[in-house]
Amino acid sequence: MAAVHAGARLDRLNISQFHTRMLVLIGAGTFLDAFDIYLQGAVLGDLVARKWSTPALNATFISVTFAGMVVGAWLAGIWGDRYGRRFSYQMNLLVFGLASLAGALVPSIGWLIAARFVMGIGMGAEIVVGYVLLSEFVPPGSRGRWGTALAVITNSSLFVSALIGRLVIPNFGWRWMFVLVGVGAMIVWYLRKSMPESPRWLESKGRNEEAERILSAIEREVGAGRVLPPPRIAPIPVVERPSLATLFSRGLIERTLIGAFVLITLNTAIYGFIAFLPTFMVQQGIGIVKSLTYTTLMSFGGPVGALIGMLLGDRMGRRHSIIWFSLAAVVFGALYPFVTNPGLLMLVGFLMVSSIFVLVAIAWGLYVPELFPTEVRMRGNGFCNTAGRLMTIVTPQLTVPLFHSFGVAGVIALSAGLLLLQAILVALFGIETRAKSLEALVPRAATTLAAAEQ
């Protein structure tokens, strides 16, 4: 069958209810995934207060979470490019949903840590697939806004999990946090069974009849009886014999290393500092209720930062946004350890969290998936996420001794140093991806060009 030109046909469509439905279905899963990650801050603070755990065991809990996420991110990259985005997406949601329900029933911290490893496998895969899948459906002129809209949905879970934790944990106990996310995941898994596969991926695998069938259905829905504009047919960039090694080939190795470093930095900032905030405050003598209140207010910077990213991603561009908000996070991080007034402390903490989540929205949600061709997009995104998750296994083990030796200043120094280096590397070696077709972003050094078949 002749080429279906999935990219060109999807890119010329207007935003419609189809795109909204895809955003909601994908966003529901990534929201619950992030909710399951972020609830650990409140849960672990409560476990310490109840003498059910210790800071050292909490660090193990977090490290095991990210060990599972390393496995999940890696599997998502391989499975997503080999078996399809939809298969990978449904499998990981099922895994972390069932494991979360199991975590609510455990008899000890040891069993909870074991259940958390399995949760981590599902969580690590979900975040890899979600942003890639949405990017392959949304036209380039809107990809920044819609990709960061997904980040708004996902990262609002930071505030929502803190708020729900503040309401649920003191009154009903920490187990109900896992019940809520597990039941929610099962509901979303059922609703997503009708979600279509990516036509771009199907075409890259030579499954043109399936791609044509899905594309025709999308065009009928979006067009609603109207004549659609003709697609801009161009030669199709093709990666020959795509594999993991392709990520380190000429034309892609620089992008792979930049993407990996960006996600190493963001994972360290979030899970080496933000996730530990309730534990830090309890260890400093602040009660669990007050510490959860402080953390909830600061965590509102998550959705605020993602909203800022949504406004700037298509205006300021990905590259400049990453540079300037990395520097902003460094400045607010440098101020945080020296603030003693509670109100000012929450304000500076809020601004730091907001800056970090602008980066999460733009870099994690848009920039890294845009760096790779369709044939290896899941592998590339999976590799970068795996690198980031590997760092988060080590980060909690560094955070606890840094906190005991140097206080919060020592913990922030680690994240601030990486953020500063990130700004420098992106300024020197980063590319701009704003408003460009995914196919146009493919470096020619990594591909051959297939002639367009009319």
C-alpha angles and dihedrals in degrees: 000000000000119000112282095206092222095178095051093045094048093044094057095054122104119238108269145159088287091064091045091053091050090049092051094047094046094039094052090058097044090046092056091043092055091040088057090050097045097045088072092077094060094036094051092047089054093046090055091048090051091048088239090120143012133223089259092052089045089055089051090049091053094044091050090049090057094041086060090045091053089056091044095048091049094048092045091055094050097039094042093057094039106038102018141270093267096053092050092045096053095043096054094046090054092049099052093039094056093040091052090055089049090050090059090062102047120127098212145017089258092059091044090055090050092050089047091060090059091046087052093057090058094041094050091054098045096060092047096053100039100065093041093051094050093046090056093057103040122083116246096249090060101029094097094051095044096042091052090044086061088050090051090054093044098045095043082076088075090066096033093051091048091048094046090044089054090053101036107036100056091044106034107012135252096282092074090063089066092044091055095051094042095053091044092052092053091052093050092046089058094046092050095057090095095051112123126239118249109270089206090059093044091053092048087057094049092250092132098153091058091044091050093050093051093043092050091052092049092048092050091051096044094041094047090195095318124121110257122221114258116264118250099246114207136161109289116238109229128193108217114226095349115212141142088279089063089071089065097044125112108287096025108049094080091050091047093053094045092049092048093049093048092054092044088055096047094046090051093049094048102038100029094051117006095045091051097051097101091046092049091051094048090050089051090056100262112138120248094247093050093043091051089049092052092046092048092055093047092045090061082082087076098072092031091055091046090051090052088051089051090056096045105037095084096030108041093027131235098271099050092042091055092048098048099040091047087058092045091054090051091053095048090043090054090053098045101077092052098052115099103167107095095221094048090043091057091046094052090043090050092051092048092049090047092053092049092050093050083061092046091052096047104031101033097032100040120002104054097047090047092058096072137065119250093254092060102019093111092044091049095046090042093051093049091047090047090054090050093048092048088058091051090058088060098036098072090050088054095041097061097052091041090053093047093047103037107009123226090328091066092050093049092047090065094053095040092053091053092046091053092049090047091056091051095047095047090047091053103036109012123112127215115243102175117139094351126130113252088237091052090055093060110110110236091221088069098046150041120228118241114212113252111255111214 
